[in-house]
Amino acid sequence: MSEFKKYRRKQIAELRHFVPGEILDARVSISKADRDNGSPKEGDMIARNPANHDDQWLVAKEYFEANFEEAEV
């Protein structure tokens, strides 16, 4: 097994807020760990691959707040 290393992102990420009550379609991947922690829930974000908008995944609120800030582009 290889060793984990730290990497910084080079691109701007595309994310939107999860809307409580929203039914997410099958395009949005949610990890087992996030589901076990009650996601999707208010404050979570939905990320998408800018090159393939069908590739989407949930970003938990805590991870989002620790690792992202809005870009001014």
PDB file of N, CA, C and O in Angstrom, chain B, residues numbered from 101:
ATOM      1  N   MET B 101       0.849  -1.172   0.000  1.00  0.00           N
ATOM      2  CA  MET B 101       0.000   0.000   0.000  1.00  0.00           C
ATOM      3  C   MET B 101       0.896   1.237   0.000  1.00  0.00           C
ATOM      4  O   MET B 101       1.918   1.266   0.686  1.00  0.00           O
ATOM      5  N   SER B 102       0.516   2.248  -0.761  1.00  0.00           N
ATOM      6  CA  SER B 102       1.322   3.466  -0.831  1.00  0.00           C
ATOM      7  C   SER B 102       1.023   4.403   0.336  1.00  0.00           C
ATOM      8  O   SER B 102       0.003   4.275   1.013  1.00  0.00           O
ATOM      9  N   GLU B 103       1.925   5.337   0.551  1.00  0.00           N
ATOM     10  CA  GLU B 103       1.829   6.294   1.657  1.00  0.00           C
ATOM     11  C   GLU B 103       0.989   7.506   1.244  1.00  0.00           C
ATOM     12  O   GLU B 103       1.086   7.967   0.106  1.00  0.00           O
ATOM     13  N   PHE B 104       0.164   8.023   2.161  1.00  0.00           N
ATOM     14  CA  PHE B 104      -0.598   9.247   1.902  1.00  0.00           C
ATOM     15  C   PHE B 104       0.336  10.443   1.974  1.00  0.00           C
ATOM     16  O   PHE B 104       1.203  10.508   2.845  1.00  0.00           O
ATOM     17  N   LYS B 105       0.161  11.391   1.057  1.00  0.00           N
ATOM     18  CA  LYS B 105       0.915  12.647   1.043  1.00  0.00           C
ATOM     19  C   LYS B 105      -0.073  13.791   0.939  1.00  0.00           C
ATOM     20  O   LYS B 105      -1.215  13.584   0.531  1.00  0.00           O
ATOM     21  N   LYS B 106       0.341  14.978   1.296  1.00  0.00           N
ATOM     22  CA  LYS B 106      -0.524  16.156   1.207  1.00  0.00           C
ATOM     23  C   LYS B 106      -0.373  16.803  -0.163  1.00  0.00           C
ATOM     24  O   LYS B 106       0.732  16.967  -0.680  1.00  0.00           O
ATOM     25  N   TYR B 107      -1.527  17.166  -0.740  1.00  0.00           N
ATOM     26  CA  TYR B 107      -1.571  17.829  -2.042  1.00  0.00           C
ATOM     27  C   TYR B 107      -2.476  19.045  -1.949  1.00  0.00           C
ATOM     28  O   TYR B 107      -3.489  19.025  -1.250  1.00  0.00           O
ATOM     29  N   ARG B 108      -2.109  20.098  -2.653  1.00  0.00           N
ATOM     30  CA  ARG B 108      -2.924  21.295  -2.742  1.00  0.00           C
ATOM     31  C   ARG B 108      -3.650  21.271  -4.082  1.00  0.00           C
ATOM     32  O   ARG B 108      -3.080  20.849  -5.088  1.00  0.00           O
ATOM     33  N   ARG B 109      -4.873  21.710  -4.100  1.00  0.00           N
ATOM     34  CA  ARG B 109      -5.642  21.759  -5.349  1.00  0.00           C
ATOM     35  C   ARG B 109      -5.139  22.888  -6.233  1.00  0.00           C
ATOM     36  O   ARG B 109      -4.740  23.947  -5.748  1.00  0.00           O
ATOM     37  N   LYS B 110      -5.164  22.644  -7.532  1.00  0.00           N
ATOM     38  CA  LYS B 110      -4.710  23.634  -8.499  1.00  0.00           C
ATOM     39  C   LYS B 110      -5.859  24.409  -9.137  1.00  0.00           C
ATOM     40  O   LYS B 110      -5.645  25.486  -9.694  1.00  0.00           O
ATOM     41  N   GLN B 111      -7.067  23.873  -9.061  1.00  0.00           N
ATOM     42  CA  GLN B 111      -8.191  24.469  -9.771  1.00  0.00           C
ATOM     43  C   GLN B 111      -9.230  25.030  -8.817  1.00  0.00           C
ATOM     44  O   GLN B 111      -9.220  24.767  -7.614  1.00  0.00           O
ATOM     45  N   ILE B 112     -10.110  25.801  -9.390  1.00  0.00           N
ATOM     46  CA  ILE B 112     -11.273  26.281  -8.665  1.00  0.00           C
ATOM     47  C   ILE B 112     -12.292  25.143  -8.629  1.00  0.00           C
ATOM     48  O   ILE B 112     -12.545  24.500  -9.648  1.00  0.00           O
ATOM     49  N   ALA B 113     -12.868  24.897  -7.471  1.00  0.00           N
ATOM     50  CA  ALA B 113     -13.885  23.853  -7.336  1.00  0.00           C
ATOM     51  C   ALA B 113     -15.264  24.454  -7.569  1.00  0.00           C
ATOM     52  O   ALA B 113     -15.500  25.624  -7.267  1.00  0.00           O
ATOM     53  N   GLU B 114     -16.168  23.650  -8.105  1.00  0.00           N
ATOM     54  CA  GLU B 114     -17.555  24.065  -8.292  1.00  0.00           C
ATOM     55  C   GLU B 114     -18.410  23.345  -7.259  1.00  0.00           C
ATOM     56  O   GLU B 114     -18.502  22.118  -7.263  1.00  0.00           O
ATOM     57  N   LEU B 115     -19.035  24.116  -6.377  1.00  0.00           N
ATOM     58  CA  LEU B 115     -19.885  23.550  -5.328  1.00  0.00           C
ATOM     59  C   LEU B 115     -21.161  24.361  -5.213  1.00  0.00           C
ATOM     60  O   LEU B 115     -21.211  25.531  -5.593  1.00  0.00           O
ATOM     61  N   ARG B 116     -22.187  23.722  -4.683  1.00  0.00           N
ATOM     62  CA  ARG B 116     -23.437  24.415  -4.381  1.00  0.00           C
ATOM     63  C   ARG B 116     -23.947  23.886  -3.051  1.00  0.00           C
ATOM     64  O   ARG B 116     -23.550  22.807  -2.611  1.00  0.00           O
ATOM     65  N   HIS B 117     -24.819  24.640  -2.419  1.00  0.00           N
ATOM     66  CA  HIS B 117     -25.405  24.223  -1.150  1.00  0.00           C
ATOM     67  C   HIS B 117     -26.404  23.092  -1.359  1.00  0.00           C
ATOM     68  O   HIS B 117     -27.160  23.096  -2.331  1.00  0.00           O
ATOM     69  N   PHE B 118     -26.405  22.123  -0.444  1.00  0.00           N
ATOM     70  CA  PHE B 118     -27.470  21.135  -0.384  1.00  0.00           C
ATOM     71  C   PHE B 118     -28.670  21.842   0.230  1.00  0.00           C
ATOM     72  O   PHE B 118     -28.528  22.571   1.212  1.00  0.00           O
ATOM     73  N   VAL B 119     -29.842  21.630  -0.341  1.00  0.00           N
ATOM     74  CA  VAL B 119     -31.070  22.234   0.161  1.00  0.00           C
ATOM     75  C   VAL B 119     -31.813  21.184   0.990  1.00  0.00           C
ATOM     76  O   VAL B 119     -32.201  20.145   0.455  1.00  0.00           O
ATOM     77  N   PRO B 120     -32.019  21.440   2.303  1.00  0.00           N
ATOM     78  CA  PRO B 120     -32.724  20.451   3.123  1.00  0.00           C
ATOM     79  C   PRO B 120     -34.051  20.044   2.478  1.00  0.00           C
ATOM     80  O   PRO B 120     -34.822  20.892   2.027  1.00  0.00           O
ATOM     81  N   GLY B 121     -34.301  18.737   2.443  1.00  0.00           N
ATOM     82  CA  GLY B 121     -35.496  18.202   1.805  1.00  0.00           C
ATOM     83  C   GLY B 121     -35.283  17.843   0.345  1.00  0.00           C
ATOM     84  O   GLY B 121     -36.109  17.153  -0.254  1.00  0.00           O
ATOM     85  N   GLU B 122     -34.189  18.303  -0.226  1.00  0.00           N
ATOM     86  CA  GLU B 122     -33.876  18.018  -1.623  1.00  0.00           C
ATOM     87  C   GLU B 122     -33.635  16.522  -1.808  1.00  0.00           C
ATOM     88  O   GLU B 122     -32.983  15.883  -0.983  1.00  0.00           O
ATOM     89  N   ILE B 123     -34.158  15.978  -2.881  1.00  0.00           N
ATOM     90  CA  ILE B 123     -33.912  14.582  -3.235  1.00  0.00           C
ATOM     91  C   ILE B 123     -32.737  14.577  -4.213  1.00  0.00           C
ATOM     92  O   ILE B 123     -32.837  15.095  -5.326  1.00  0.00           O
ATOM     93  N   LEU B 124     -31.632  13.988  -3.784  1.00  0.00           N
ATOM     94  CA  LEU B 124     -30.451  13.932  -4.645  1.00  0.00           C
ATOM     95  C   LEU B 124     -30.575  12.772  -5.605  1.00  0.00           C
ATOM     96  O   LEU B 124     -30.973  11.673  -5.218  1.00  0.00           O
ATOM     97  N   ASP B 125     -30.232  13.016  -6.865  1.00  0.00           N
ATOM     98  CA  ASP B 125     -30.316  11.923  -7.831  1.00  0.00           C
ATOM     99  C   ASP B 125     -29.065  11.049  -7.744  1.00  0.00           C
ATOM    100  O   ASP B 125     -28.148  11.330  -6.972  1.00  0.00           O
ATOM    101  N   ALA B 126     -29.045   9.998  -8.539  1.00  0.00           N
ATOM    102  CA  ALA B 126     -27.986   8.997  -8.470  1.00  0.00           C
ATOM    103  C   ALA B 126     -26.624   9.529  -8.880  1.00  0.00           C
ATOM    104  O   ALA B 126     -25.609   8.879  -8.630  1.00  0.00           O
ATOM    105  N   ARG B 127     -26.581  10.708  -9.510  1.00  0.00           N
ATOM    106  CA  ARG B 127     -25.288  11.280  -9.911  1.00  0.00           C
ATOM    107  C   ARG B 127     -24.449  11.700  -8.712  1.00  0.00           C
ATOM    108  O   ARG B 127     -23.225  11.784  -8.819  1.00  0.00           O
ATOM    109  N   VAL B 128     -25.086  11.968  -7.568  1.00  0.00           N
ATOM    110  CA  VAL B 128     -24.374  12.492  -6.399  1.00  0.00           C
ATOM    111  C   VAL B 128     -23.908  11.336  -5.516  1.00  0.00           C
ATOM    112  O   VAL B 128     -24.723  10.624  -4.929  1.00  0.00           O
ATOM    113  N   SER B 129     -22.602  11.160  -5.428  1.00  0.00           N
ATOM    114  CA  SER B 129     -22.028  10.120  -4.563  1.00  0.00           C
ATOM    115  C   SER B 129     -21.957  10.631  -3.133  1.00  0.00           C
ATOM    116  O   SER B 129     -21.581  11.777  -2.886  1.00  0.00           O
ATOM    117  N   ILE B 130     -22.324   9.768  -2.196  1.00  0.00           N
ATOM    118  CA  ILE B 130     -22.221  10.094  -0.769  1.00  0.00           C
ATOM    119  C   ILE B 130     -21.489   8.936  -0.107  1.00  0.00           C
ATOM    120  O   ILE B 130     -21.923   7.788  -0.196  1.00  0.00           O
ATOM    121  N   SER B 131     -20.384   9.238   0.552  1.00  0.00           N
ATOM    122  CA  SER B 131     -19.597   8.179   1.183  1.00  0.00           C
ATOM    123  C   SER B 131     -20.367   7.543   2.335  1.00  0.00           C
ATOM    124  O   SER B 131     -21.263   8.157   2.914  1.00  0.00           O
ATOM    125  N   LYS B 132     -20.006   6.320   2.651  1.00  0.00           N
ATOM    126  CA  LYS B 132     -20.620   5.628   3.785  1.00  0.00           C
ATOM    127  C   LYS B 132     -20.379   6.408   5.074  1.00  0.00           C
ATOM    128  O   LYS B 132     -21.276   6.528   5.908  1.00  0.00           O
ATOM    129  N   ALA B 133     -19.172   6.934   5.234  1.00  0.00           N
ATOM    130  CA  ALA B 133     -18.854   7.708   6.445  1.00  0.00           C
ATOM    131  C   ALA B 133     -19.773   8.913   6.574  1.00  0.00           C
ATOM    132  O   ALA B 133     -20.258   9.203   7.667  1.00  0.00           O
ATOM    133  N   ASP B 134     -20.020   9.621   5.470  1.00  0.00           N
ATOM    134  CA  ASP B 134     -20.917  10.786   5.522  1.00  0.00           C
ATOM    135  C   ASP B 134     -22.352  10.348   5.796  1.00  0.00           C
ATOM    136  O   ASP B 134     -23.046  10.982   6.591  1.00  0.00           O
ATOM    137  N   ARG B 135     -22.807   9.278   5.154  1.00  0.00           N
ATOM    138  CA  ARG B 135     -24.170   8.770   5.428  1.00  0.00           C
ATOM    139  C   ARG B 135     -24.310   8.387   6.894  1.00  0.00           C
ATOM    140  O   ARG B 135     -25.322   8.691   7.526  1.00  0.00           O
ATOM    141  N   ASP B 136     -23.282   7.712   7.442  1.00  0.00           N
ATOM    142  CA  ASP B 136     -23.310   7.308   8.847  1.00  0.00           C
ATOM    143  C   ASP B 136     -23.364   8.514   9.783  1.00  0.00           C
ATOM    144  O   ASP B 136     -23.849   8.406  10.910  1.00  0.00           O
ATOM    145  N   ASN B 137     -22.865   9.666   9.316  1.00  0.00           N
ATOM    146  CA  ASN B 137     -22.889  10.898  10.105  1.00  0.00           C
ATOM    147  C   ASN B 137     -24.121  11.755   9.836  1.00  0.00           C
ATOM    148  O   ASN B 137     -24.182  12.907  10.266  1.00  0.00           O
ATOM    149  N   GLY B 138     -25.111  11.194   9.122  1.00  0.00           N
ATOM    150  CA  GLY B 138     -26.377  11.892   8.928  1.00  0.00           C
ATOM    151  C   GLY B 138     -26.519  12.700   7.661  1.00  0.00           C
ATOM    152  O   GLY B 138     -27.532  13.375   7.480  1.00  0.00           O
ATOM    153  N   SER B 139     -25.540  12.656   6.779  1.00  0.00           N
ATOM    154  CA  SER B 139     -25.641  13.390   5.518  1.00  0.00           C
ATOM    155  C   SER B 139     -26.547  12.627   4.551  1.00  0.00           C
ATOM    156  O   SER B 139     -26.661  11.405   4.638  1.00  0.00           O
ATOM    157  N   PRO B 140     -27.184  13.344   3.639  1.00  0.00           N
ATOM    158  CA  PRO B 140     -27.080  14.778   3.412  1.00  0.00           C
ATOM    159  C   PRO B 140     -27.872  15.572   4.454  1.00  0.00           C
ATOM    160  O   PRO B 140     -28.964  15.179   4.865  1.00  0.00           O
ATOM    161  N   LYS B 141     -27.291  16.694   4.864  1.00  0.00           N
ATOM    162  CA  LYS B 141     -27.937  17.543   5.864  1.00  0.00           C
ATOM    163  C   LYS B 141     -27.596  18.999   5.596  1.00  0.00           C
ATOM    164  O   LYS B 141     -26.714  19.311   4.796  1.00  0.00           O
ATOM    165  N   GLU B 142     -28.309  19.879   6.276  1.00  0.00           N
ATOM    166  CA  GLU B 142     -28.096  21.313   6.104  1.00  0.00           C
ATOM    167  C   GLU B 142     -26.633  21.661   6.339  1.00  0.00           C
ATOM    168  O   GLU B 142     -26.017  21.190   7.296  1.00  0.00           O
ATOM    169  N   GLY B 143     -26.088  22.486   5.460  1.00  0.00           N
ATOM    170  CA  GLY B 143     -24.692  22.895   5.549  1.00  0.00           C
ATOM    171  C   GLY B 143     -23.772  22.091   4.656  1.00  0.00           C
ATOM    172  O   GLY B 143     -22.669  22.541   4.347  1.00  0.00           O
ATOM    173  N   ASP B 144     -24.205  20.891   4.227  1.00  0.00           N
ATOM    174  CA  ASP B 144     -23.407  20.099   3.297  1.00  0.00           C
ATOM    175  C   ASP B 144     -23.405  20.788   1.936  1.00  0.00           C
ATOM    176  O   ASP B 144     -24.278  21.603   1.637  1.00  0.00           O
ATOM    177  N   MET B 145     -22.425  20.454   1.131  1.00  0.00           N
ATOM    178  CA  MET B 145     -22.302  21.019  -0.201  1.00  0.00           C
ATOM    179  C   MET B 145     -22.269  19.884  -1.223  1.00  0.00           C
ATOM    180  O   MET B 145     -21.888  18.756  -0.909  1.00  0.00           O
ATOM    181  N   ILE B 146     -22.674  20.204  -2.439  1.00  0.00           N
ATOM    182  CA  ILE B 146     -22.586  19.272  -3.555  1.00  0.00           C
ATOM    183  C   ILE B 146     -21.512  19.815  -4.491  1.00  0.00           C
ATOM    184  O   ILE B 146     -21.602  20.945  -4.972  1.00  0.00           O
ATOM    185  N   ALA B 147     -20.497  18.994  -4.742  1.00  0.00           N
ATOM    186  CA  ALA B 147     -19.406  19.378  -5.643  1.00  0.00           C
ATOM    187  C   ALA B 147     -19.617  18.684  -6.982  1.00  0.00           C
ATOM    188  O   ALA B 147     -20.275  17.647  -7.066  1.00  0.00           O
ATOM    189  N   ARG B 148     -19.044  19.279  -8.031  1.00  0.00           N
ATOM    190  CA  ARG B 148     -19.109  18.627  -9.339  1.00  0.00           C
ATOM    191  C   ARG B 148     -17.792  18.821 -10.070  1.00  0.00           C
ATOM    192  O   ARG B 148     -17.066  19.791  -9.854  1.00  0.00           O
ATOM    193  N   ASN B 149     -17.515  17.880 -10.927  1.00  0.00           N
ATOM    194  CA  ASN B 149     -16.345  17.937 -11.786  1.00  0.00           C
ATOM    195  C   ASN B 149     -16.644  18.943 -12.895  1.00  0.00           C
ATOM    196  O   ASN B 149     -17.606  18.752 -13.639  1.00  0.00           O
ATOM    197  N   PRO B 150     -15.850  20.011 -13.032  1.00  0.00           N
ATOM    198  CA  PRO B 150     -16.137  21.012 -14.066  1.00  0.00           C
ATOM    199  C   PRO B 150     -16.103  20.454 -15.487  1.00  0.00           C
ATOM    200  O   PRO B 150     -16.738  21.005 -16.386  1.00  0.00           O
ATOM    201  N   ALA B 151     -15.368  19.371 -15.692  1.00  0.00           N
ATOM    202  CA  ALA B 151     -15.270  18.775 -17.023  1.00  0.00           C
ATOM    203  C   ALA B 151     -16.356  17.739 -17.288  1.00  0.00           C
ATOM    204  O   ALA B 151     -16.554  17.327 -18.431  1.00  0.00           O
ATOM    205  N   ASN B 152     -17.061  17.313 -16.240  1.00  0.00           N
ATOM    206  CA  ASN B 152     -18.117  16.305 -16.387  1.00  0.00           C
ATOM    207  C   ASN B 152     -19.162  16.562 -15.301  1.00  0.00           C
ATOM    208  O   ASN B 152     -19.025  16.072 -14.180  1.00  0.00           O
ATOM    209  N   HIS B 153     -20.190  17.314 -15.624  1.00  0.00           N
ATOM    210  CA  HIS B 153     -21.186  17.717 -14.631  1.00  0.00           C
ATOM    211  C   HIS B 153     -22.006  16.548 -14.092  1.00  0.00           C
ATOM    212  O   HIS B 153     -22.737  16.716 -13.116  1.00  0.00           O
ATOM    213  N   ASP B 154     -21.902  15.369 -14.704  1.00  0.00           N
ATOM    214  CA  ASP B 154     -22.576  14.194 -14.161  1.00  0.00           C
ATOM    215  C   ASP B 154     -21.790  13.564 -13.014  1.00  0.00           C
ATOM    216  O   ASP B 154     -22.319  12.713 -12.299  1.00  0.00           O
ATOM    217  N   ASP B 155     -20.544  13.969 -12.831  1.00  0.00           N
ATOM    218  CA  ASP B 155     -19.678  13.472 -11.760  1.00  0.00           C
ATOM    219  C   ASP B 155     -19.825  14.424 -10.567  1.00  0.00           C
ATOM    220  O   ASP B 155     -19.198  15.482 -10.531  1.00  0.00           O
ATOM    221  N   GLN B 156     -20.661  14.038  -9.588  1.00  0.00           N
ATOM    222  CA  GLN B 156     -20.958  14.891  -8.432  1.00  0.00           C
ATOM    223  C   GLN B 156     -20.800  14.096  -7.150  1.00  0.00           C
ATOM    224  O   GLN B 156     -20.964  12.876  -7.142  1.00  0.00           O
ATOM    225  N   TRP B 157     -20.479  14.791  -6.067  1.00  0.00           N
ATOM    226  CA  TRP B 157     -20.319  14.134  -4.777  1.00  0.00           C
ATOM    227  C   TRP B 157     -20.636  15.109  -3.657  1.00  0.00           C
ATOM    228  O   TRP B 157     -20.549  16.325  -3.824  1.00  0.00           O
ATOM    229  N   LEU B 158     -21.003  14.556  -2.525  1.00  0.00           N
ATOM    230  CA  LEU B 158     -21.334  15.361  -1.357  1.00  0.00           C
ATOM    231  C   LEU B 158     -20.060  15.714  -0.592  1.00  0.00           C
ATOM    232  O   LEU B 158     -19.172  14.877  -0.426  1.00  0.00           O
ATOM    233  N   VAL B 159     -19.982  16.941  -0.135  1.00  0.00           N
ATOM    234  CA  VAL B 159     -18.896  17.405   0.731  1.00  0.00           C
ATOM    235  C   VAL B 159     -19.538  17.791   2.061  1.00  0.00           C
ATOM    236  O   VAL B 159     -20.361  18.705   2.115  1.00  0.00           O
ATOM    237  N   ALA B 160     -19.165  17.101   3.121  1.00  0.00           N
ATOM    238  CA  ALA B 160     -19.740  17.365   4.439  1.00  0.00           C
ATOM    239  C   ALA B 160     -19.409  18.786   4.896  1.00  0.00           C
ATOM    240  O   ALA B 160     -18.339  19.315   4.597  1.00  0.00           O
ATOM    241  N   LYS B 161     -20.337  19.386   5.617  1.00  0.00           N
ATOM    242  CA  LYS B 161     -20.212  20.762   6.090  1.00  0.00           C
ATOM    243  C   LYS B 161     -18.871  21.001   6.784  1.00  0.00           C
ATOM    244  O   LYS B 161     -18.193  21.988   6.500  1.00  0.00           O
ATOM    245  N   GLU B 162     -18.490  20.109   7.685  1.00  0.00           N
ATOM    246  CA  GLU B 162     -17.265  20.297   8.461  1.00  0.00           C
ATOM    247  C   GLU B 162     -16.035  20.308   7.563  1.00  0.00           C
ATOM    248  O   GLU B 162     -15.139  21.131   7.748  1.00  0.00           O
ATOM    249  N   TYR B 163     -15.987  19.400   6.591  1.00  0.00           N
ATOM    250  CA  TYR B 163     -14.858  19.349   5.663  1.00  0.00           C
ATOM    251  C   TYR B 163     -14.846  20.603   4.784  1.00  0.00           C
ATOM    252  O   TYR B 163     -13.797  21.206   4.557  1.00  0.00           O
ATOM    253  N   PHE B 164     -16.017  20.980   4.300  1.00  0.00           N
ATOM    254  CA  PHE B 164     -16.118  22.177   3.470  1.00  0.00           C
ATOM    255  C   PHE B 164     -15.596  23.402   4.216  1.00  0.00           C
ATOM    256  O   PHE B 164     -14.779  24.155   3.687  1.00  0.00           O
ATOM    257  N   GLU B 165     -16.066  23.598   5.435  1.00  0.00           N
ATOM    258  CA  GLU B 165     -15.669  24.784   6.199  1.00  0.00           C
ATOM    259  C   GLU B 165     -14.177  24.804   6.510  1.00  0.00           C
ATOM    260  O   GLU B 165     -13.581  25.878   6.597  1.00  0.00           O
ATOM    261  N   ALA B 166     -13.571  23.641   6.677  1.00  0.00           N
ATOM    262  CA  ALA B 166     -12.145  23.576   6.989  1.00  0.00           C
ATOM    263  C   ALA B 166     -11.250  23.715   5.760  1.00  0.00           C
ATOM    264  O   ALA B 166     -10.070  24.042   5.889  1.00  0.00           O
ATOM    265  N   ASN B 167     -11.805  23.468   4.559  1.00  0.00           N
ATOM    266  CA  ASN B 167     -10.947  23.366   3.383  1.00  0.00           C
ATOM    267  C   ASN B 167     -11.299  24.256   2.199  1.00  0.00           C
ATOM    268  O   ASN B 167     -10.540  24.305   1.231  1.00  0.00           O
ATOM    269  N   PHE B 168     -12.408  24.949   2.244  1.00  0.00           N
ATOM    270  CA  PHE B 168     -12.819  25.760   1.099  1.00  0.00           C
ATOM    271  C   PHE B 168     -13.168  27.178   1.540  1.00  0.00           C
ATOM    272  O   PHE B 168     -13.590  27.421   2.670  1.00  0.00           O
ATOM    273  N   GLU B 169     -12.974  28.103   0.600  1.00  0.00           N
ATOM    274  CA  GLU B 169     -13.476  29.472   0.763  1.00  0.00           C
ATOM    275  C   GLU B 169     -13.913  29.929  -0.618  1.00  0.00           C
ATOM    276  O   GLU B 169     -13.378  29.478  -1.632  1.00  0.00           O
ATOM    277  N   GLU B 170     -14.882  30.820  -0.649  1.00  0.00           N
ATOM    278  CA  GLU B 170     -15.398  31.262  -1.939  1.00  0.00           C
ATOM    279  C   GLU B 170     -14.321  32.002  -2.731  1.00  0.00           C
ATOM    280  O   GLU B 170     -13.619  32.861  -2.197  1.00  0.00           O
ATOM    281  N   ALA B 171     -14.204  31.658  -3.997  1.00  0.00           N
ATOM    282  CA  ALA B 171     -13.214  32.281  -4.876  1.00  0.00           C
ATOM    283  C   ALA B 171     -13.797  33.531  -5.497  1.00  0.00           C
ATOM    284  O   ALA B 171     -14.980  33.574  -5.831  1.00  0.00           O
ATOM    285  N   GLU B 172     -12.989  34.520  -5.647  1.00  0.00           N
ATOM    286  CA  GLU B 172     -13.404  35.755  -6.332  1.00  0.00           C
ATOM    287  C   GLU B 172     -12.737  35.770  -7.694  1.00  0.00           C
ATOM    288  O   GLU B 172     -11.634  36.287  -7.869  1.00  0.00           O
ATOM    289  N   VAL B 173     -13.452  35.176  -8.668  1.00  0.00           N
ATOM    290  CA  VAL B 173     -12.888  35.097 -10.018  1.00  0.00           C
ATOM    291  C   VAL B 173     -13.724  35.848 -11.007  1.00  0.00           C
ATOM    292  O   VAL B 173     -13.394  35.885 -12.192  1.00  0.00           O
TER     293      VAL B 173
END
